């Protein structure tokens, strides 16, 4: 099973003992670890969007396998603190475990504990209880200061004990996040002072989205200034519905902020939020390999950046009430290189091609601008840099017009040679010259260099280029070497000490060069696709190259056997380049029969994964809830809503204050019951509610359903609830004749669907502290006494973000242990829905094959309906929301760990309808996103 696989893999890569303490320094060129220059290549991962610690290792290993040497981690304050003074770092919140996994995977960590993180998460990662704290959030005002210091003094010591200076993986500490509006230098300085007091001794950085903060400007030396400020760049914008866009937000060049620090792309675009509901596949297309080739390489050579962090590497899921209400829905796939279901994409391949290059070619860590060699076609242009110590040159060849879509060829006059180059539209190539490629001297190549390694007494290098384009590689020798073309079409000439190879990039050519005063060289020259088929991993016996598996997680070489931990999706060839003494291959528990090729590699065949059938979802049972709507419901234990003041900057329309957060109910649905003695003259119930985008509220009077209204929302340009719009989320409900009971108790019941909390990107309490729930209520001026009920405590396993205040949630209808045998059989897709809340439950059993990774999803057939909203619970976990105009999503990831892969699972749906609906959601089915052997 997957868990066993991950534990086995961990054993292969985990260090035998804690690593020695190391020193982190830097200069204008790069970070240095114990004096060794490092090109930092990180990808963002949100552990809180994958609440399955057993799968954290899978994602981290996939980062490492793509050539990343670091992971960037936001730490969400809201995820760990359901209320003031309460912090939880256990179970799915065990960040100690996460940081150990990062170390075991061989990744540095950029730690980003905020306090504010944004991340399109509810409140931007600030707990909702902070909304009730006096003092402006994201400032040094005393109330907020006490709150954020509380958080920092919990999270900082955990980060501190995992720093690289103590043998751990944390190499940088990021203070705050995109803090450029309504800034407070004392606040920024205090965050850093608290970090240092808590033992943080690695360099402190921050990410500047707009170059507006004093601590990130070129002249910054005063309070709040960090050691290494970085820049956020999203040049492709977020227009996923128009994936053909090309750099609408500019060149995307990361600025050099100061002359004494490296150029740091602190958040560089690697996907997009789906603001137009186009679907994340369109976001992946918008930010796909073409964008990556041009913009990432342009950033590398034009600015000389050596620190990169890409947002996102893996997006994950907005399960529970994690999402902020305006820009995202359940999936936070983000169009990232690794999908929400942990599948690899063509974007992953491009990251691997570039990542391997950055890690293999060490002169990249220190370069200065250089006069670029000319090309003889004005459609193309060049930019160059060189390492001042080694003389190694890096030349970027691209179109003069970045938006050009034509394919153009030219001759490049470089290093004493004239060589052909060809560039497709929206592409770019980084070419290398004057480089010691192992024991070889590379004069130049018009192929891109992916990686090289010394394997078995020879150098092996992987070169690649656009399919069909010409290529030339020139190597320096003391005497004429022998050239053997093992595969493909390559011509060679030798003159004046230079061996020149000419070819067209097609398939995979193999060239063996021996003699000439150097050790043997095997060149593997292919297309982009061929290069992506290679995996490099280091072992105690030296590097190993593998071609043909879907992933390589780890390798070892001993006793003549190469042992791989690898993923295999289908039967096919596997080829391993390893020391000559290795003559056997073992993938997981399988001995693979191999033969020795003319390239000196081992060639065998992989075994496909076995079938992984999934059951049909049948046996549904249904039960209506909402007893709170009935006049006789006992609400005596509910919280009395009688406050007359609030810390919110938004005054209530009526008293008492009915804001849900003021009474400790922060997430999901909230019920209100208002009691009044009717005069008989009342004609309407007039309400106002603020819910966030797509939220609504349902209203009953004396058990009769009166209707629903949309809740107030935050506008894109700021806060909607400011003059001249003083009437947020209005709802006016006529009282039917004969419904009132004059002189007696009458009951208003209101179910408010709150959709998460506004972020605080502009550090403005009008935005962040916008209330949720009812903000005004009237029954013709007749006094009303109110009680409120939200979530019934904090789930000790799933945390405070999992549940709201539906009756079924408060009484455990979503949990697998709930006895539902008395519920009536019902088909969700064929059963009419009344207004209010209806629950459906079923169970299914899985027994997925051992040592296979089969990510499972839940699929809803038909179109999402705006008439109802479905909360989806799997084994008690709120894994998503469907319908209700919440995005285009019809498929929902249910990750292993939440999903019992070898046993019984319970699926529960809470369907809230705001009007009678002839049928509910469905048909509903399970499906597999993929199926790979993980050996």
Long-range contacts (C-beta under 8 A, 24 or more apart in sequence): 1-848, 1-850, 1-851, 1-852, 1-901, 1-902, 2-54, 2-55, 2-58, 2-852, 2-853, 2-896, 2-901, 2-934, 3-54, 3-896, 4-850, 4-851, 5-565, 5-588, 5-851, 5-853, 5-934, 5-935, 6-54, 6-55, 6-57, 6-58, 8-565, 8-588, 9-57, 9-61, 9-553, 9-554, 9-565, 10-57, 10-101, 10-104, 12-553, 12-554, 12-555, 12-556, 12-565, 13-61, 13-104, 13-105, 13-106, 13-553, 13-554, 14-104, 15-103, 15-104, 18-167, 19-103, 19-167, 19-168, 20-167, 21-164, 21-165, 21-166, 21-167, 22-164, 22-165, 22-167, 23-165, 24-164, 24-165, 24-171, 24-202, 24-203, 26-203, 26-227, 26-228, 26-261, 26-262, 27-260, 27-262, 28-259, 28-260, 28-261, 28-262, 29-262, 29-304, 29-306, 29-365, 29-366, 29-367, 30-262, 30-306, 30-307, 30-365, 30-366, 31-171, 31-203, 31-262, 31-306, 31-307, 33-164, 33-171, 37-306, 37-362, 37-365, 37-366, 38-69, 38-108, 38-306, 38-365, 39-69, 39-306, 39-307, 39-308, 39-358, 39-359, 39-362, 39-364, 39-365, 40-69, 40-70, 40-108, 40-110, 40-171, 40-306, 40-307, 40-308, 40-309, 41-67, 41-68, 41-69, 41-70, 41-308, 41-355, 41-358, 41-359, 42-68, 42-69, 42-70, 42-71, 42-72, 42-108, 42-110, 42-308, 42-309, 42-310, 42-313, 43-68, 43-70, 43-71, 43-72, 43-270, 43-309, 43-310, 43-312, 43-313, 43-314, 43-337, 43-351, 44-71, 44-72, 44-73, 44-74, 44-267, 44-270, 44-309, 44-310, 44-311, 44-312, 44-313, 44-314, 45-71, 45-72, 45-73, 45-312, 45-313, 45-314, 45-316, 46-73, 46-74, 46-76, 46-119, 46-312, 46-314, 46-315, 46-316, 46-332, 47-73, 47-95, 47-98, 48-74, 48-76, 48-79, 48-93, 48-121, 48-322, 49-315, 49-316, 49-317, 49-318, 49-319, 49-322, 49-332, 50-314, 50-316, 50-317, 50-895, 51-92, 51-319, 51-798, 51-877, 51-895, 51-897, 51-898, 52-92, 52-895, 52-896, 52-897, 52-898, 53-91, 53-92, 53-94, 53-97, 53-98, 53-897, 54-896, 54-897, 55-342, 55-895, 55-896, 55-897, 56-97, 56-98, 56-101, 57-101, 57-104, 57-105, 58-342, 58-853, 59-313, 59-314, 59-338, 59-342, 60-101, 60-102, 60-105, 60-107, 61-105, 61-553, 61-554, 62-314, 62-338, 62-342, 62-344, 62-348, 62-551, 63-105, 63-107, 63-313, 63-314, 64-105, 64-106, 64-107, 65-352, 65-535, 65-537, 65-551, 65-552, 65-553, 66-337, 66-348, 66-351, 66-352, 66-355, 67-351, 67-352, 67-354, 67-355, 67-356, 67-357, 67-358, 67-359, 67-536, 68-107, 68-313, 68-351, 68-355, 69-106, 69-107, 69-108, 69-359, 70-107, 70-108, 70-109, 70-110, 70-171, 70-309, 71-102, 71-107, 71-108, 71-109, 71-110, 71-313, 72-109, 72-110, 72-112, 72-174, 72-309, 72-311, 73-98, 73-102, 73-109, 73-110, 73-111, 73-112, 74-112, 74-113, 74-114, 74-117, 74-119, 74-125, 74-177, 75-111, 75-112, 75-113, 75-114, 75-117, 75-155, 75-159, 76-114, 76-117, 76-119, 76-121, 76-125, 77-113, 77-114, 77-115, 77-117, 77-125, 77-126, 77-127, 77-148, 77-151, 77-155, 78-121, 78-122, 78-123, 78-125, 78-126, 78-127, 78-128, 78-801, 79-125, 79-322, 79-799, 79-801, 80-151, 80-154, 80-155, 81-127, 81-129, 81-151, 81-154, 82-127, 82-129, 82-666, 82-794, 82-799, 82-800, 83-127, 83-129, 83-664, 83-794, 83-800, 84-129, 84-133, 84-147, 84-150, 85-150, 86-794, 87-151, 87-154, 88-799, 89-154, 89-158, 91-797, 92-797, 92-798, 92-799, 93-799, 95-155, 95-158, 96-158, 96-162, 99-158, 99-159, 99-162, 99-168, 99-169, 99-170, 100-162, 102-169, 103-162, 103-168, 103-169, 107-169, 108-164, 108-169, 108-170, 108-171, 109-162, 109-168, 109-169, 109-170, 109-171, 109-172, 110-170, 110-171, 110-172, 110-174, 110-205, 110-309, 111-159, 111-170, 111-172, 111-173, 111-174, 112-174, 112-177, 113-151, 113-152, 113-155, 113-156, 113-159, 113-173, 113-174, 114-151, 114-176, 114-177, 115-148, 115-151, 115-152, 115-176, 115-191, 116-176, 116-177, 116-179, 116-760, 117-177, 118-177, 118-178, 118-759, 118-761, 120-273, 120-318, 120-323, 120-324, 120-327, 120-328, 120-332, 120-759, 121-318, 121-322, 121-323, 121-324, 121-759, 122-321, 122-322, 122-323, 122-324, 122-325, 122-667, 122-756, 122-757, 122-801, 123-324, 123-756, 123-757, 123-758, 123-759, 123-760, 123-768, 124-324, 124-759, 124-760, 124-761, 124-768, 126-760, 126-768, 127-666, 128-661, 128-666, 128-667, 128-757, 129-661, 129-664, 129-666, 131-647, 131-648, 131-661, 131-757, 131-768, 131-769, 131-771, 132-647, 132-661, 132-662, 133-647, 134-647, 136-182, 136-763, 136-765, 137-760, 137-763, 137-765, 137-768, 137-769, 138-176, 138-179, 138-182, 138-184, 138-187, 138-760, 138-763, 139-182, 139-184, 139-187, 139-763, 140-184, 140-186, 140-187, 140-190, 145-187, 145-190, 148-191, 149-190, 149-194, 152-191, 152-194, 152-195, 152-198, 153-194, 153-198, 156-194, 156-195, 156-198, 156-199, 156-200, 157-198, 157-199, 159-200, 160-198, 160-199, 160-200, 160-201, 161-199, 163-199, 163-200, 163-201, 163-202, 164-202, 165-201, 165-202, 170-202, 171-202, 171-203, 172-202, 172-203, 172-204, 172-205, 172-228, 173-200, 173-202, 173-203, 173-204, 173-205, 174-204, 174-205, 174-206, 174-207, 174-266, 175-204, 175-205, 175-206, 175-226, 176-206, 177-206, 177-207, 178-207, 178-208, 178-209, 178-210, 178-232, 178-761, 179-206, 179-213, 179-763, 180-208, 180-209, 180-210, 180-211, 180-212, 180-213, 180-216, 181-210, 181-212, 181-761, 181-762, 181-763, 181-764, 182-762, 182-763, 182-764, 183-212, 183-213, 183-214, 183-224, 183-763, 184-763, 185-214, 185-215, 185-222, 185-223, 185-224, 186-223, 186-224, 187-224, 188-213, 188-215, 188-223, 188-224, 188-226, 189-223, 189-224, 192-224, 192-226, 203-227, 203-228, 204-228, 205-229, 205-230, 205-264, 205-266, 206-230, 206-266, 207-231, 207-232, 207-266, 207-267, 208-232, 208-257, 208-266, 209-267, 211-255, 211-257, 216-257, 217-257, 218-257, 218-258, 220-257, 220-258, 227-261, 228-261, 228-262, 228-264, 228-307, 229-257, 229-258, 229-261, 229-264, 229-266, 230-254, 230-257, 230-264, 230-265, 230-266, 230-267, 230-307, 230-309, 231-255, 231-257, 231-264, 231-265, 231-266, 232-266, 232-267, 232-268, 232-311, 233-265, 233-267, 233-268, 233-269, 233-299, 234-267, 234-269, 234-272, 235-269, 235-295, 236-269, 236-272, 236-286, 236-287, 236-291, 236-295, 237-272, 238-272, 238-273, 238-274, 238-275, 238-276, 238-283, 239-272, 239-275, 239-276, 239-286, 240-272, 240-274, 240-275, 240-276, 240-278, 240-279, 240-280, 240-282, 240-283, 240-285, 240-286, 240-335, 241-276, 241-277, 241-278, 241-282, 242-286, 243-282, 243-283, 243-285, 243-286, 243-288, 245-286, 246-291, 246-402, 246-403, 246-426, 247-295, 247-402, 247-403, 251-298, 251-402, 252-295, 252-298, 252-299, 253-298, 253-299, 253-302, 253-303, 254-299, 254-303, 254-305, 255-303, 256-303, 256-304, 262-305, 262-306, 262-307, 263-303, 263-304, 263-305, 263-306, 263-307, 264-305, 264-307, 265-299, 265-305, 265-307, 265-308, 265-309, 266-307, 266-309, 267-309, 267-310, 267-311, 268-296, 268-299, 268-308, 268-309, 268-310, 268-311, 269-295, 269-310, 269-311, 270-310, 270-311, 270-312, 270-313, 270-334, 270-336, 270-337, 270-347, 270-351, 271-311, 271-312, 271-315, 271-333, 271-334, 271-335, 271-336, 271-337, 272-334, 272-335, 273-327, 273-328, 273-334, 274-328, 274-329, 274-335, 274-887, 274-888, 275-327, 277-329, 277-887, 277-888, 278-888, 279-888, 280-315, 280-331, 280-333, 280-334, 280-335, 280-339, 280-340, 281-335, 282-335, 283-333, 283-334, 283-335, 284-335, 284-336, 284-345, 284-347, 285-335, 286-335, 287-335, 287-347, 288-346, 288-347, 289-346, 289-347, 289-349, 289-350, 289-528, 290-426, 290-427, 291-426, 292-347, 292-350, 292-351, 292-354, 293-350, 293-426, 293-427, 293-428, 294-398, 294-402, 294-426, 294-427, 294-428, 296-354, 297-354, 297-396, 297-398, 297-428, 297-429, 297-430, 298-383, 298-396, 298-398, 298-428, 300-358, 300-364, 300-394, 300-396, 300-430, 301-383, 301-384, 301-385, 301-394, 301-395, 301-396, 301-430, 302-383, 302-396, 304-367, 304-368, 304-369, 304-385, 306-364, 306-365, 310-351, 312-336, 313-337, 313-338, 314-338, 314-342, 315-339, 315-340, 316-340, 317-879, 317-880, 317-893, 317-895, 318-880, 319-801, 319-802, 319-877, 319-878, 319-879, 319-880, 320-667, 320-798, 320-799, 320-801, 320-802, 320-803, 320-877, 320-878, 321-667, 321-668, 321-756, 321-801, 321-802, 321-804, 321-878, 322-756, 322-801, 323-756, 324-692, 324-756, 324-757, 324-758, 324-759, 325-691, 325-692, 325-693, 325-694, 325-695, 325-713, 325-714, 325-755, 325-756, 325-757, 325-758, 326-692, 326-693, 326-713, 326-714, 326-716, 326-758, 326-759, 328-887, 329-881, 329-886, 329-887, 329-888, 329-889, 330-879, 330-880, 330-881, 330-882, 330-886, 330-887, 330-889, 330-892, 331-880, 331-887, 331-889, 331-892, 331-893, 339-929, 340-893, 341-855, 341-857, 341-893, 341-895, 341-929, 341-930, 342-853, 342-855, 343-855, 343-929, 343-930, 344-550, 344-551, 349-528, 349-529, 349-532, 350-528, 350-532, 352-532, 353-448, 353-450, 353-464, 353-528, 353-531, 353-532, 356-450, 356-451, 356-462, 356-536, 357-430, 357-448, 357-449, 357-450, 357-451, 359-451, 360-449, 360-450, 360-451, 360-452, 360-453, 361-392, 361-432, 361-435, 361-449, 363-387, 363-389, 363-390, 363-392, 363-435, 364-394, 367-394, 373-412, 373-413, 373-414, 373-415, 374-412, 374-413, 375-410, 375-411, 375-412, 375-413, 375-421, 376-410, 376-411, 376-413, 377-408, 377-409, 377-410, 377-411, 379-404, 379-406, 379-408, 379-410, 380-408, 380-410, 380-421, 380-423, 382-412, 386-434, 390-434, 390-435, 390-436, 391-434, 392-432, 392-433, 392-434, 392-435, 392-436, 393-432, 393-433, 393-434, 394-430, 394-431, 394-432, 395-430, 395-431, 395-432, 395-433, 396-428, 396-429, 396-430, 396-431, 397-421, 397-423, 397-428, 397-429, 397-431, 398-423, 398-427, 398-428, 398-429, 399-423, 399-425, 399-426, 402-426, 409-470, 412-446, 414-444, 415-443, 415-444, 415-474, 417-443, 417-444, 417-472, 417-474, 417-498, 417-500, 419-444, 419-446, 419-472, 419-474, 420-446, 420-470, 420-471, 420-472, 421-446, 421-470, 422-466, 422-469, 422-470, 423-466, 424-466, 427-466, 429-465, 437-461, 437-521, 438-519, 438-521, 439-518, 439-519, 440-475, 440-518, 440-521, 441-475, 441-476, 441-477, 441-518, 442-473, 442-474, 442-475, 442-476, 443-474, 443-475, 443-476, 443-498, 444-472, 444-473, 444-474, 445-471, 445-472, 445-473, 445-474, 446-470, 446-471, 446-472, 446-473, 447-471, 447-472, 447-473, 447-505, 447-525, 450-531, 450-534, 451-534, 451-536, 451-545, 453-536, 453-542, 453-543, 453-545, 454-542, 454-543, 455-542, 455-543, 455-544, 455-545, 455-577, 455-578, 455-579, 456-542, 456-578, 456-579, 456-580, 456-581, 456-600, 457-519, 457-520, 457-580, 458-519, 458-520, 458-521, 458-522, 458-600, 459-519, 459-520, 459-521, 459-522, 460-521, 460-522, 460-524, 460-545, 460-577, 461-521, 461-522, 461-523, 461-524, 462-524, 462-526, 462-531, 462-534, 462-545, 463-523, 463-524, 463-525, 463-526, 463-531, 464-505, 464-525, 464-526, 464-527, 464-528, 464-530, 464-531, 465-505, 465-527, 465-528, 466-505, 466-527, 466-528, 467-505, 467-506, 467-527, 467-528, 467-529, 468-504, 468-505, 468-506, 469-504, 469-505, 470-502, 470-503, 470-504, 470-505, 471-502, 471-503, 471-504, 471-505, 471-525, 472-500, 472-501, 472-502, 472-503, 473-500, 473-501, 473-523, 473-525, 474-498, 474-499, 474-500, 474-501, 475-499, 475-501, 475-513, 475-521, 477-515, 477-516, 477-517, 477-518, 478-516, 478-517, 478-518, 479-515, 479-516, 479-517, 480-515, 480-516, 481-513, 481-514, 481-515, 481-516, 481-518, 482-513, 482-514, 482-515, 482-516, 483-511, 483-512, 483-513, 484-511, 484-512, 484-513, 484-514, 485-509, 485-510, 485-511, 486-510, 486-511, 486-512, 486-598, 486-599, 487-598, 487-599, 488-525, 490-525, 501-525, 510-598, 510-599, 512-599, 522-577, 522-599, 522-600, 524-599, 535-566, 541-579, 542-579, 544-576, 544-577, 544-578, 545-576, 545-577, 545-578, 546-574, 546-575, 546-576, 546-577, 547-573, 547-574, 547-575, 547-576, 547-577, 548-572, 548-573, 548-574, 548-575, 548-606, 549-574, 549-587, 549-606, 550-932, 551-932, 553-934, 557-582, 560-584, 561-585, 561-586, 562-586, 562-602, 563-587, 564-588, 564-935, 565-934, 565-935, 566-934, 566-935, 567-853, 567-932, 567-933, 567-934, 568-606, 568-607, 568-608, 568-609, 568-932, 568-933, 568-935, 569-608, 569-609, 569-930, 569-931, 569-932, 569-933, 570-606, 570-608, 571-605, 571-606, 571-607, 571-608, 572-605, 572-606, 573-603, 573-604, 573-605, 573-606, 574-603, 574-604, 574-605, 574-606, 575-601, 575-602, 575-603, 575-604, 576-601, 576-602, 577-601, 578-602, 587-935, 588-851, 588-933, 588-934, 588-935, 589-851, 589-935, 590-935, 606-933, 607-933, 608-933, 609-849, 609-852, 609-931, 609-932, 609-933, 610-849, 610-852, 611-849, 611-931, 612-848, 612-849, 612-852, 612-854, 612-928, 612-931, 614-846, 614-856, 614-926, 614-927, 614-928, 615-844, 615-845, 615-846, 615-926, 616-925, 616-926, 617-842, 617-844, 617-907, 617-924, 617-925, 617-926, 618-842, 619-825, 619-842, 619-843, 620-825, 620-826, 620-827, 620-828, 620-840, 620-841, 620-842, 621-820, 621-821, 621-823, 621-824, 621-825, 621-826, 621-840, 621-841, 621-842, 622-823, 622-824, 622-825, 622-826, 622-828, 622-831, 622-838, 622-839, 622-840, 622-841, 623-808, 623-813, 623-820, 623-823, 623-824, 623-838, 623-839, 624-834, 624-836, 624-837, 624-838, 624-839, 625-806, 625-807, 625-808, 625-813, 625-836, 625-837, 625-838, 625-839, 626-751, 626-807, 626-836, 626-837, 627-807, 628-671, 628-673, 628-749, 628-751, 628-789, 628-807, 629-700, 629-703, 629-705, 629-749, 629-751, 629-836, 630-703, 630-749, 631-702, 631-703, 631-745, 631-746, 631-747, 633-673, 633-747, 633-749, 635-673, 635-787, 635-789, 638-671, 638-673, 638-787, 638-788, 638-789, 639-663, 639-664, 639-665, 639-787, 639-788, 639-789, 640-785, 640-786, 640-787, 641-672, 641-786, 641-787, 641-788, 642-785, 642-786, 646-771, 647-769, 648-769, 648-770, 648-771, 649-765, 649-766, 649-769, 650-721, 650-766, 650-769, 650-770, 650-771, 650-775, 652-771, 652-775, 652-776, 653-688, 653-726, 653-727, 653-775, 653-776, 654-776, 654-777, 654-778, 656-786, 658-773, 658-774, 658-775, 658-776, 658-777, 658-786, 658-788, 659-771, 659-772, 659-773, 659-774, 659-775, 660-752, 660-754, 660-771, 660-772, 660-773, 660-774, 660-788, 660-790, 661-771, 661-772, 661-773, 662-771, 663-788, 663-790, 664-790, 665-773, 665-788, 665-789, 665-790, 665-791, 665-805, 666-757, 666-772, 666-790, 666-791, 666-800, 667-754, 667-756, 667-790, 667-791, 667-800, 667-801, 667-803, 667-804, 668-753, 668-754, 668-790, 668-791, 668-803, 668-804, 668-805, 668-806, 668-809, 669-751, 669-752, 669-753, 669-754, 669-790, 669-804, 669-805, 669-806, 669-809, 669-912, 670-751, 670-752, 670-754, 670-772, 670-773, 670-788, 670-789, 670-790, 670-804, 670-805, 671-749, 671-750, 671-751, 671-752, 671-788, 671-789, 671-790, 671-805, 671-807, 672-748, 672-749, 672-750, 672-752, 672-773, 672-774, 672-777, 672-786, 672-787, 672-788, 673-747, 673-748, 673-749, 673-750, 673-786, 673-787, 673-789, 674-747, 674-748, 674-749, 674-750, 674-777, 674-779, 674-784, 674-785, 674-786, 674-787, 675-745, 675-746, 675-747, 675-748, 675-784, 675-785, 675-786, 676-745, 676-746, 676-748, 676-779, 676-782, 676-783, 676-784, 676-785, 677-743, 677-744, 677-745, 677-746, 677-782, 678-740, 678-741, 678-742, 678-743, 678-744, 678-746, 678-779, 678-782, 679-742, 679-780, 679-782, 680-740, 680-742, 680-743, 681-780, 682-735, 682-740, 682-779, 682-780, 682-782, 683-734, 683-735, 683-780, 684-732, 684-733, 684-734, 684-735, 684-779, 684-780, 685-732, 685-733, 685-735, 685-748, 685-777, 685-778, 685-779, 686-730, 686-731, 686-732, 686-733, 686-776, 686-777, 686-778, 686-779, 687-730, 687-731, 687-732, 687-733, 687-750, 687-774, 687-776, 687-777, 687-778, 688-712, 688-727, 688-728, 688-729, 688-730, 688-731, 688-774, 688-775, 688-776, 688-777, 689-728, 689-729, 689-731, 689-750, 689-752, 689-773, 689-774, 689-775, 690-721, 690-728, 690-729, 690-770, 690-771, 690-772, 690-773, 690-775, 691-729, 691-752, 691-753, 691-754, 691-755, 691-772, 691-773, 692-754, 692-755, 692-756, 692-757, 692-758, 692-772, 693-755, 694-755, 694-884, 694-885, 694-886, 695-752, 695-753, 695-754, 695-755, 696-753, 696-914, 697-729, 697-731, 697-750, 697-751, 697-752, 697-753, 697-774, 698-750, 698-751, 698-835, 698-836, 698-912, 698-914, 699-731, 699-733, 699-748, 699-749, 699-750, 700-748, 700-749, 700-750, 701-733, 701-735, 701-739, 701-740, 701-746, 701-747, 701-748, 701-749, 702-739, 702-740, 702-741, 702-746, 702-747, 703-747, 704-736, 704-739, 705-835, 705-836, 706-733, 706-734, 706-735, 707-731, 707-733, 707-914, 707-915, 708-835, 708-914, 708-915, 711-752, 711-753, 711-754, 711-755, 712-775, 714-758, 714-767, 714-770, 718-762, 718-764, 718-766, 718-767, 719-758, 719-764, 719-766, 719-767, 719-770, 721-770, 722-766, 728-775, 729-775, 746-779, 748-777, 748-779, 748-784, 750-774, 750-777, 751-836, 751-837, 751-912, 753-869, 753-912, 754-804, 795-876, 797-876, 798-876, 798-877, 798-878, 802-876, 802-877, 802-878, 803-878, 806-837, 806-871, 806-910, 807-837, 808-837, 808-839, 808-908, 808-910, 809-910, 813-839, 813-841, 813-908, 813-910, 814-873, 814-876, 814-878, 814-908, 814-910, 815-876, 815-906, 816-843, 816-875, 816-876, 816-904, 816-905, 816-906, 827-922, 828-909, 828-911, 828-920, 828-921, 828-922, 828-924, 829-861, 829-862, 829-919, 829-920, 829-921, 829-922, 829-923, 829-924, 830-919, 830-922, 831-919, 831-920, 832-916, 832-917, 832-918, 832-919, 832-920, 833-868, 833-911, 833-913, 833-916, 833-917, 833-919, 833-920, 834-913, 834-916, 835-913, 835-914, 835-915, 835-916, 836-912, 836-913, 837-910, 837-911, 837-912, 837-913, 838-910, 838-911, 838-913, 838-920, 839-908, 839-909, 839-910, 839-911, 840-908, 840-909, 840-911, 840-920, 841-906, 841-907, 841-908, 841-909, 842-906, 842-907, 843-904, 843-905, 843-906, 843-907, 844-904, 844-905, 844-907, 844-926, 845-903, 845-904, 845-905, 846-899, 846-900, 846-901, 846-902, 846-903, 846-905, 847-901, 847-902, 847-903, 848-901, 848-902, 851-933, 851-934, 851-935, 852-931, 852-932, 852-933, 852-934, 853-930, 853-931, 853-932, 853-934, 854-901, 854-928, 854-930, 854-931, 855-893, 855-895, 855-896, 855-928, 855-929, 855-930, 856-893, 856-894, 856-896, 856-899, 856-926, 856-927, 856-928, 856-929, 857-891, 857-892, 857-893, 857-894, 857-926, 857-927, 857-928, 857-929, 858-891, 858-892, 858-894, 858-907, 858-924, 858-925, 858-926, 858-927, 859-890, 859-891, 859-892, 859-924, 859-925, 859-926, 859-927, 860-890, 860-891, 860-921, 860-922, 860-923, 860-924, 861-890, 861-922, 861-923, 861-924, 861-925, 862-921, 862-922, 862-923, 864-888, 864-889, 864-890, 865-917, 865-921, 867-913, 867-914, 867-915, 867-917, 868-911, 868-912, 868-913, 868-914, 868-917, 868-920, 868-921, 869-911, 869-912, 870-909, 870-910, 870-911, 870-912, 870-921, 871-909, 871-910, 871-912, 872-907, 872-908, 872-909, 873-906, 873-907, 873-908, 873-909, 873-910, 874-898, 874-899, 874-905, 874-906, 874-907, 874-908, 875-899, 875-900, 875-905, 875-906, 876-906, 882-921, 883-921, 884-912, 891-927, 893-929
